[in-house]
Amino acid sequence: MKFLKTSNLYSLNKSTYVYLRWIAYIGQIIAILIVRFLLEYKFNYFACISIIFFSVLTNFYLQFKIKDNQLNNFTSTVYLSYDIFQLGILLFFTGGVTNPFVFLILVPAVFSSQYLHFLSSVILVAFIIIILIVLTFFYYDLPHPGELHFNAPEYYLYGIPISVTIGLIFLVYFGVKFGEESRIRKKAYDKIQELMAKENELLSLGGQAAAAAHSLGTPLSTILLTVKELQKEFGNNNKISKDLDLLVSQSNRCREILKRLSLNPNIEDGFLDTNISLIDYVNEIVRSYQEISSKEFVINLDHYKNPINTHKSTEIIYGLRNFIGNANKFSKKKIEIFLNSNKKTTNIIIRDDGPGFPKDLIDKHRLGEPYIRTANQGNISKYGLGLGTFIGKTLLEKNFANINFKNSLETGGAEVIIKWENNDLKKV
């Protein structure tokens, strides 16, 4: 069984874990008090209370002495192992595997499978199985009224730990799988946030440029005025005159640049207008790739009528750029982009003439998931882990798009279909 290495952050939230332990100990105390004093069944009451009291002390230590908000993998494994041992002792004094609450011994391992390293879950599962085997053969009788004893037949007695073990392995396996997928997605979403933060930082430079232009205007005017005064005084000196003329020309040039920045911080980037249509997004992205790629880009607008203007969306920019960039990366010679619209929907189809999406990923409908690998060895170095596709899909879906992947019947290459309902597109 191979699990992807996704994150080194295997930990438990201390406050959540402490509260869960308090709930467990309160439940154990209530159960013991009811059985001993309400039902008046006889069992080793003092031993059970003693082990719970010691466990309460460990929880106080965990809550007040350990300062970390997140318990690391090792500490968490140690505490969960103790919880298994503590419950095992309680079961030992109250019927062993015949105790109806024996299933609770599964909880620490299932908890571990979601949040801790796979090896920690294996250790806890092995420990639980050992405890179950011991409790099958060594235990005090289940608390009972008077002379009535509960004697389980051997086939039933041995069936209990077997069934609990099967349930344990089943739950932990799925816990590990779901926990791993959760960490994969968390890492991928963190990557998206990092990219978007960088994009927002770049967009904010326009405003900073305008502020700089405003602030630099006064000292630049002072410099220009001083140079002109020096020209009047030393204008007859040929050596100095040339230098002063150069200072004047460069100062005037700086004033023009600052003036343009003051009027429009994004003067050189028409792509940052507030109201743009999808064709504006596509044209600008394609233009940027044409500057670095020798491949042919074809934009087809035959069925693109009444384009809808939207507010500038960084997410759409990044989403479309990822898919167009992938088409450029895998295509042989040509990338086709079709924009279609009608009264209800607007579509963008991005098609290339490359090898197409890996068949195994298409068949399993896994495209758009992060950190996946194809079994196709031919282009495995190009395919990567699917993070770009995941980012593009997530960002566009955040802006109401619906994404479909398939291999083109016309070219055999990859085809990405991005669809918006017009009413949703107006909300962007």
C-alpha positions in Angstrom: 0.0 0.0 0.0 1.6 3.3 -1.1 0.6 6.6 0.4 1.7 9.9 -1.1 4.0 12.0 1.0 2.0 15.2 1.3 2.6 17.0 4.5 4.8 16.8 7.6 2.1 18.4 9.7 0.8 15.4 11.6 -0.6 16.7 14.9 -3.6 16.9 17.2 -5.3 20.1 18.4 -4.6 20.0 22.1 -7.7 21.8 23.3 -10.0 19.5 21.2 -8.2 16.4 22.4 -8.4 17.5 26.1 -12.1 18.2 25.9 -12.7 14.7 24.3 -10.8 13.1 27.1 -12.8 15.0 29.7 -16.0 13.7 28.1 -14.7 10.2 28.1 -13.7 10.3 31.8 -17.0 11.8 32.8 -18.8 9.0 30.9 -16.7 6.3 32.5 -17.3 7.7 36.0 -21.1 7.9 35.4 -21.2 4.4 34.1 -19.3 3.0 37.0 -21.4 4.9 39.6 -24.6 3.7 38.0 -23.5 0.1 37.9 -22.1 0.2 41.5 -24.7 2.3 43.3 -27.9 2.3 41.3 -27.8 -1.3 40.0 -25.8 -2.5 43.0 -23.7 -4.9 40.9 -20.4 -6.0 42.6 -17.1 -5.5 40.8 -13.6 -4.0 41.6 -15.0 -0.5 42.0 -11.9 0.9 43.7 -9.5 -0.3 40.9 -11.6 1.3 38.2 -11.9 4.6 40.1 -8.2 4.6 40.7 -7.3 4.2 37.0 -9.7 7.0 36.1 -8.3 9.3 38.8 -4.8 8.7 37.4 -6.1 9.4 33.9 -7.6 12.7 35.1 -4.2 13.7 36.4 -2.6 13.1 33.0 -5.3 15.3 31.4 -4.6 18.1 33.8 -0.9 17.7 33.0 -1.7 17.8 29.2 -3.9 20.9 29.6 -1.8 23.0 31.9 1.8 21.8 31.6 2.1 21.3 27.8 2.1 24.7 26.2 2.0 23.7 22.6 -1.4 24.2 20.9 -0.7 21.4 18.5 0.5 18.1 19.9 3.2 16.6 17.6 2.9 13.1 16.2 5.1 11.4 18.9 3.3 13.0 21.8 -0.1 12.3 20.3 0.8 8.7 19.8 2.0 8.3 23.4 -1.2 9.8 24.8 -3.5 7.8 22.5 -1.6 4.6 23.5 -2.2 5.4 27.1 -5.9 5.9 26.4 -6.1 2.4 24.9 -4.2 1.0 27.9 -6.5 2.8 30.3 -9.7 1.5 28.7 -8.1 -1.9 28.5 -7.6 -2.0 32.3 -11.2 -0.9 32.8 -12.5 -3.6 30.5 -10.2 -6.1 32.3 -12.1 -5.4 35.6 -15.5 -5.4 34.0 -15.9 -8.4 31.7 -13.1 -8.1 29.1 -14.4 -8.5 25.6 -17.8 -9.5 26.8 -18.3 -5.9 28.1 -20.8 -4.2 25.7 -18.6 -1.1 25.6 -15.6 -2.9 24.2 -16.0 -1.2 20.8 -14.9 2.1 22.4 -11.3 0.8 22.3 -11.4 1.5 18.6 -11.7 5.3 19.0 -8.1 6.3 19.6 -6.9 4.4 16.5 -9.6 5.8 14.3 -8.8 9.3 15.7 -5.1 8.7 14.9 -5.9 7.6 11.3 -7.3 11.0 10.5 -4.6 13.2 12.0 -1.4 11.3 12.6 1.2 9.5 10.6 0.3 6.2 9.0 3.0 4.4 11.2 1.3 5.8 14.3 -2.0 4.2 13.3 -0.3 0.9 12.6 1.3 1.0 16.1 -2.1 1.8 17.8 -3.9 -0.9 15.8 -1.3 -3.5 16.8 -1.6 -2.4 20.4 -5.4 -2.7 20.4 -5.2 -6.2 18.8 -2.8 -7.3 21.6 -5.2 -5.8 24.3 -8.2 -7.6 22.7 -6.3 -10.9 22.7 -5.4 -10.5 26.4 -9.0 -9.5 27.3 -10.3 -12.6 25.6 -8.5 -14.9 28.0 -7.9 -12.8 31.1 -10.6 -10.8 32.7 -12.9 -10.5 35.7 -16.6 -11.4 35.2 -19.0 -8.9 33.8 -20.8 -7.1 36.7 -24.0 -9.0 37.3 -26.9 -9.1 39.7 -26.8 -11.7 42.6 -25.7 -15.2 41.5 -26.5 -14.7 37.9 -23.3 -15.1 35.7 -22.9 -14.3 32.0 -21.0 -17.1 30.5 -20.4 -16.6 26.8 -19.9 -19.8 24.6 -16.4 -20.1 23.3 -17.4 -19.5 19.6 -19.1 -16.3 20.6 -16.3 -15.2 23.0 -13.7 -15.6 20.3 -15.9 -14.0 17.7 -16.1 -10.7 19.6 -12.4 -9.8 19.3 -12.3 -11.0 15.7 -15.3 -8.8 14.8 -13.9 -5.8 16.6 -10.5 -6.3 14.9 -12.1 -6.5 11.5 -14.1 -3.3 12.3 -10.9 -1.7 13.6 -8.9 -2.4 10.4 -11.8 -1.3 8.2 -12.3 2.0 10.0 -8.6 2.8 10.3 -8.0 2.1 6.6 -10.7 4.5 5.5 -9.6 7.0 8.2 -6.1 6.9 6.7 -7.4 7.3 3.2 -9.7 10.2 4.0 -7.0 11.9 6.2 -4.5 11.6 3.4 -6.9 13.1 0.9 -7.7 15.9 3.3 -4.0 16.7 3.7 -3.5 16.6 -0.1 -6.3 19.1 -0.6 -5.1 21.3 2.2 -1.6 21.5 0.6 -3.1 22.3 -2.8 -5.4 25.0 -1.4 -2.5 26.5 0.4 -0.7 26.6 -2.9 -3.7 28.4 -4.4 -3.7 31.0 -1.6 0.0 31.5 -2.1 -0.5 32.2 -5.8 -3.4 34.5 -5.3 -1.5 36.4 -2.6 1.3 37.0 -5.1 -1.1 38.1 -7.8 -2.8 40.6 -5.4 0.5 41.9 -4.4 1.4 42.6 -8.0 -1.9 44.3 -8.6 -1.4 46.5 -5.6 1.9 47.8 -7.1 -0.2 50.0 -9.5 -1.6 52.0 -6.5 1.9 52.1 -5.0 3.3 53.5 -8.2 0.7 56.3 -8.2 1.5 57.2 -4.7 5.2 57.2 -5.5 4.6 59.4 -8.5 2.7 61.9 -6.3 5.5 61.9 -3.7 8.4 62.2 -6.1 6.8 65.1 -8.0 7.9 67.8 -5.6 11.6 66.9 -5.2 11.9 66.3 -9.0 10.5 69.8 -9.7 13.1 71.2 -7.2 15.9 69.3 -9.0 14.7 70.7 -12.4 14.5 74.2 -11.1 18.0 74.0 -9.6 19.5 72.7 -12.9 17.9 75.5 -14.8 19.4 78.1 -12.5 22.8 76.5 -13.0 22.3 76.7 -16.7 21.8 80.4 -16.5 25.0 80.8 -14.4 27.3 78.3 -16.2 25.6 78.2 -19.6 28.8 79.6 -21.3 30.9 76.7 -20.0 30.8 74.0 -22.7 31.8 71.1 -20.5 29.2 71.9 -17.8 26.5 73.0 -20.2 26.3 69.5 -21.8 25.9 67.8 -18.5 23.3 70.3 -17.4 21.4 69.8 -20.6 21.4 66.1 -20.0 20.1 66.6 -16.5 17.3 68.7 -17.8 16.3 66.2 -20.5 16.3 63.3 -18.1 14.4 65.2 -15.5 11.7 66.0 -18.0 11.6 62.4 -19.0 11.1 61.4 -15.4 8.3 64.0 -15.1 6.5 62.5 -18.1 6.8 58.9 -16.7 5.5 60.0 -13.2 2.7 62.0 -14.9 1.5 58.9 -16.7 1.7 56.8 -13.6 -0.3 59.4 -11.6 -3.0 59.5 -14.3 -3.1 55.7 -14.7 -0.9 53.4 -12.6 -1.7 50.5 -15.0 -1.0 52.5 -18.2 1.1 49.7 -19.7 -1.4 47.0 -18.9 -4.8 47.3 -20.5 -5.7 43.9 -19.1 -6.5 45.5 -15.7 -9.6 47.4 -16.7 -12.5 47.1 -14.4 -15.0 45.8 -17.0 -13.8 43.2 -19.4 -15.2 40.3 -21.3 -14.0 36.8 -21.6 -12.4 37.6 -25.0 -10.3 40.3 -23.3 -9.0 37.7 -20.8 -8.3 35.2 -23.6 -6.6 37.7 -25.9 -4.3 39.0 -23.3 -3.3 35.6 -22.1 -2.7 34.3 -25.6 -0.6 37.4 -26.4 1.6 36.7 -23.4 2.2 33.2 -24.6 2.8 34.2 -28.3 5.8 36.3 -27.1 7.5 33.2 -25.8 6.1 30.4 -27.9 6.5 29.6 -31.6 3.2 27.6 -31.7 0.1 28.7 -33.5 -2.8 30.1 -31.5 -6.2 30.3 -33.1 -9.1 32.1 -31.5 -12.5 31.3 -33.0 -15.3 33.8 -32.3 -17.8 32.7 -35.0 -20.4 31.8 -32.4 -19.5 34.4 -29.8 -22.3 36.9 -29.7 -23.2 39.6 -27.2 -20.2 39.2 -24.9 -20.9 39.8 -21.2 -18.7 42.2 -19.3 -17.4 41.2 -15.9 -15.4 42.9 -13.1 -11.8 42.0 -13.3 -11.2 38.6 -11.6 -7.8 37.4 -10.6 -9.2 33.9 -10.2 -10.4 33.8 -13.9 -7.0 35.2 -15.0 -5.2 32.4 -13.3 -7.7 29.7 -14.1 -7.7 30.4 -17.9 -3.9 30.9 -17.9 -3.4 27.5 -16.4 -5.4 25.7 -19.0 -4.1 27.7 -22.0 -0.6 27.2 -20.6 -1.1 23.5 -20.4 -2.4 23.4 -24.0 0.8 25.3 -25.1 3.0 22.9 -23.1 1.6 19.7 -24.6 0.6 20.8 -28.1 2.7 19.9 -31.1 2.0 22.9 -33.3 -1.5 24.4 -32.7 -3.8 25.6 -29.9 -7.4 26.4 -30.7 -9.6 28.4 -28.5 -13.4 28.6 -29.2 -15.7 31.1 -27.5 -19.4 30.3 -27.9 -22.4 32.0 -26.4 -26.1 32.1 -26.6 -28.9 33.6 -24.5 -28.3 31.2 -21.6 -24.7 30.1 -21.6 -21.2 31.1 -22.5 -18.5 28.5 -23.2 -14.7 28.5 -23.7 -13.2 25.5 -25.4 -9.4 25.1 -25.2 -8.1 22.4 -27.6 -4.6 21.3 -28.5 -3.1 18.7 -30.9 -0.9 17.0 -28.3 -1.1 13.5 -26.8 -4.3 14.3 -24.9 -5.2 13.6 -21.3 -3.9 10.3 -19.8 -6.5 7.6 -20.5 -6.3 6.1 -17.0 -7.1 9.5 -15.4 -9.9 10.2 -17.9 -11.5 6.8 -17.3 -11.3 7.2 -13.5 -12.6 10.8 -13.6 -9.6 11.9 -11.5 -8.7 14.9 -13.6 -8.9 18.1 -11.5 -7.7 16.3 -8.3 -4.4 17.4 -6.8 -1.3 15.2 -6.6 -2.2 12.4 -8.9 0.1 10.5 -11.3 -0.7 8.7 -14.5 0.6 5.2 -15.3 1.5 6.4 -18.8 5.3 6.5 -18.8 5.6 8.3 -22.2 5.0 11.8 -20.9 5.1 11.3 -17.2 7.8 14.1 -16.7 5.4 16.6 -18.4 2.2 15.5 -16.7 3.5 16.2 -13.2 1.1 15.8 -10.3 -2.0 17.6 -11.7 -1.6 20.6 -9.4 -2.0 23.2 -12.3 -5.2 21.5 -13.4 -6.5 21.5 -9.9 -5.7 25.2 -9.4 -7.3 26.2 -12.7 -10.4 24.1 -12.0 -10.9 25.3 -8.4 -10.4 29.0 -9.3 -12.9 28.9 -12.2 -15.4 26.9 -10.2 -15.2 29.5 -7.5 -16.4 32.0 -10.2 -19.4 29.8 -11.1 -17.8 27.9 -14.0 -18.4 24.2 -14.8 -15.3 22.4 -16.1 -15.2 19.2 -18.3 -12.2 17.4 -19.6 -12.0 15.1 -22.6 -9.8 14.1 -25.5 -10.7 15.8 -28.8 -12.2 13.7 -31.5 -10.8 16.1 -34.1 -7.2 16.4 -33.0 -6.7 13.6 -30.5 -5.4 16.2 -28.1 -6.7 17.5 -24.8 -9.9 19.5 -24.7 -11.1 21.6 -21.8 -14.7 22.9 -21.8 -15.4 25.8 -19.5 -19.1 26.7 -19.2 -20.9 29.6 -17.5 -24.6 30.3 -17.1 -24.9 33.9 -18.3 -26.8 34.9 -15.1 -23.8 33.5 -13.1 -21.2 35.2 -15.3 -22.8 38.6 -14.6 -22.1 38.0 -10.9 -18.4 37.8 -11.4 
